[in-house]
Amino acid sequence: MKAVVIREFGNPDGLEVVDVPAPVPAAGQVLIATEAIGVGGVDAVLRRGTLSAFGFRASGVLGSEVAGRVTAVGEGVDASWTGRQVWAFTGLSGAYAEHAVASVEDILPLPDGLTGTEAVTLGSSGVVAHFGLERARFTPGETVLVRGAAGSIGITAVQLAAAGGAGAVAVTTSSAERGARLRDLGATHVLDRSGKGGPDAPSGFDVVIDVAGGAQLPLFLDRLNPNGRFVAVGMVAGLPPADFGMRLALGFCRSLSFATFSCDTVPGPEQQAVRSSLFTAAARGGLRTVVHEVLPLAEAARAHRAMDAGEVFGRVVLTP
């Protein structure tokens, strides 16, 4: 089968399409003929080698989520899964391929009215957005800033905050056109990447959901209201400065909080329950998914170039 591997860490040219044997489902796993493959920010982080110090090595098949049809099941898996359309989490590898395996605990049937492309746009990102807001203890009436809102996590966070009764939902983005699209999704204020906005923009926020990270993260710690909570749900712009915690110390009297959030800390059944609810909402039109572009698997490097250039609004999806 065709698959995309990381030949070497660095820029997208390090991705390579290769022929590899199709995987065989082990006990507790299913085999999926992929129809849609989500391209996420974590894929770019892995491709760059940012996490190589944590044991991630080149040569593996990239990608973590797919949608498609179950074609075979491993020992101990109910045979009735065969033939069903599912969303699946494959771990931190294995998704950029014509066939993928996943644990049966990490698959979810697609509801009527939800396409595979929509599912991989929402499946991982929606859960991060939901639990990120939960970790921030967001309550109705509070002001929320979503930093790095043009990706699928940010787009979902904007919608969930608006639907949850936020007093204001501000976003940072790179252009007026993107700002207009985010307003259509529920944002009430648009800021530039440095956090500057119009005269009516909130000066401070009760909650900051940060997808970006990077060198400018400390600037947004300064924008927290007293008792404000900042939750970093991604680091697509890189790690923050080593001394960023000094901003929290300098704001000691305002009782500020900083947290990171990873779905690794949420039990699988809880993730699946939230994911199922989000899928149902999207199928019924209550939650919108945004697909930037659908590309063939062989153009995975092009998808990553678009992400690196900051051109993507929503999610790029690959098809085999």
Disulfide bonds with the S-S distance in Angstrom:
none
